[in-house]
Each structure stands twice: as structure tokens, then as C-alpha cells.
Amino acid sequence: MTGAGAFALLWAASLLISRGNCDMCPAVKKDVNLFLTGSPDEYVAQVKKYQNNSLILANARKLKDCIDQKLTEEDKEHAITVLNKIYASPLC
């Protein structure tokens, strides 16, 4: 897995583990799944629900484009497998 993939996993895991609030997990799960498997437009639309700052939206698109270029489909499948284990945790 590339450095970008490792970063994506650490970012997602830190969001999930730090919350420990079951109400938060479905929203975070949707965001992370769109980040890994959605289109750039879908991901930016999701970010826009929470933040309408043009700089943040531009950075969200840039980050999504980077992930899509750097991660293979296999990398994304591995990331989703790890995330599913986190989602199944009693802390989530």
C-alpha cells in the first residue's frame, strides 16, 4: 500500500476511534466510503454538506483525485476491509 493509502487509513481510523459515539459512525462511514469508492463529484458533494468554503472544497477534490491516482482497486478493497473491522468494534 502506498503512503497515500496508509494516510487515508490512519485518517479514517483516527476519526472513528476518537469518537466512540455510535451516532457518529454512520455519517463517518458514508464519508469514508465515498472518499475511497465514490467519484470526486460525489465526495465533494458530501463534504459540501458540512463545509461550503471554496478552498476546503477544492482541497477535498484534490485529495480525492490524489487517492484515486495513487491507490489501486486492491488497495481500496484492503482499506475497506480494515474499516469494516473498525466499524464492527464495540467502540463504534
C-alpha positions as CSV (number, residue, x, y, z in Angstrom):
1,M,0.0,0.0,0.0
2,T,1.3,3.4,-0.8
3,G,1.9,6.3,1.6
4,A,-1.4,7.9,0.4
5,G,-3.2,4.7,1.3
6,A,-1.7,4.5,4.7
7,F,-2.5,8.1,5.3
8,A,-6.2,7.5,4.3
9,L,-6.4,4.6,6.7
10,L,-4.9,6.4,9.6
11,W,-7.2,9.4,8.9
12,A,-10.3,7.3,8.8
13,A,-9.3,5.2,11.8
14,S,-8.5,8.3,13.9
15,L,-11.9,9.7,13.1
16,L,-13.7,6.6,14.1
17,I,-11.7,5.7,17.2
18,S,-11.6,9.2,18.6
19,R,-15.4,9.5,18.5
20,G,-16.6,6.4,20.3
21,N,-20.1,7.7,19.6
22,C,-22.5,5.3,17.7
23,D,-24.4,8.2,16.3
24,M,-21.3,9.5,14.5
25,C,-20.2,6.2,12.9
26,P,-22.8,6.1,10.1
27,A,-22.0,9.6,8.9
28,V,-18.3,9.0,9.1
29,K,-18.7,5.6,7.4
30,K,-20.5,7.3,4.5
31,D,-17.9,10.0,4.2
32,V,-15.0,7.5,4.2
33,N,-16.7,5.1,1.8
34,L,-17.3,7.9,-0.7
35,F,-13.7,9.0,-0.2
36,L,-12.5,5.6,-1.2
37,T,-15.0,4.4,-3.7
38,G,-17.1,7.4,-4.8
39,S,-16.5,9.8,-7.7
40,P,-14.8,13.1,-7.0
41,D,-18.1,14.9,-7.5
42,E,-19.9,12.6,-5.0
43,Y,-17.2,13.1,-2.4
44,V,-17.1,16.9,-2.9
45,A,-20.9,17.0,-2.6
46,Q,-20.7,15.1,0.7
47,V,-18.0,17.5,2.0
48,K,-20.2,20.4,0.9
49,K,-22.9,19.2,3.3
50,Y,-20.6,20.1,6.2
51,Q,-18.4,22.9,4.8
52,N,-19.1,25.3,1.9
53,N,-15.7,27.0,1.9
54,S,-14.4,27.0,-1.7
55,L,-10.8,26.4,-0.5
56,I,-11.9,23.4,1.5
57,L,-13.9,22.0,-1.4
58,A,-11.0,22.5,-3.8
59,N,-8.7,20.7,-1.3
60,A,-11.3,17.9,-0.9
61,R,-11.3,17.4,-4.7
62,K,-7.5,17.5,-4.9
63,L,-7.2,14.9,-2.1
64,K,-9.8,12.7,-3.7
65,D,-8.1,12.9,-7.1
66,C,-4.8,12.0,-5.4
67,I,-6.3,9.0,-3.7
68,D,-7.8,7.8,-7.0
69,Q,-4.5,8.2,-8.8
70,K,-2.3,6.6,-6.1
71,L,-4.5,3.7,-4.7
72,T,-5.2,0.7,-6.8
73,E,-8.6,-1.0,-6.5
74,E,-6.9,-3.7,-4.4
75,D,-5.6,-1.0,-2.0
76,K,-9.1,0.4,-1.7
77,E,-10.5,-3.1,-1.0
78,H,-7.9,-3.6,1.7
79,A,-8.8,-0.2,3.2
80,I,-12.5,-1.1,3.2
81,T,-11.8,-4.4,4.9
82,V,-9.8,-2.7,7.7
83,L,-12.6,-0.1,8.0
84,N,-15.2,-2.7,8.3
85,K,-13.3,-4.2,11.2
86,I,-13.2,-0.8,12.8
87,Y,-17.0,-0.3,12.2
88,A,-17.6,-3.6,13.9
89,S,-15.7,-2.5,17.0
90,P,-17.7,-2.0,20.2
91,L,-16.3,1.5,20.4
92,C,-18.1,2.5,17.3
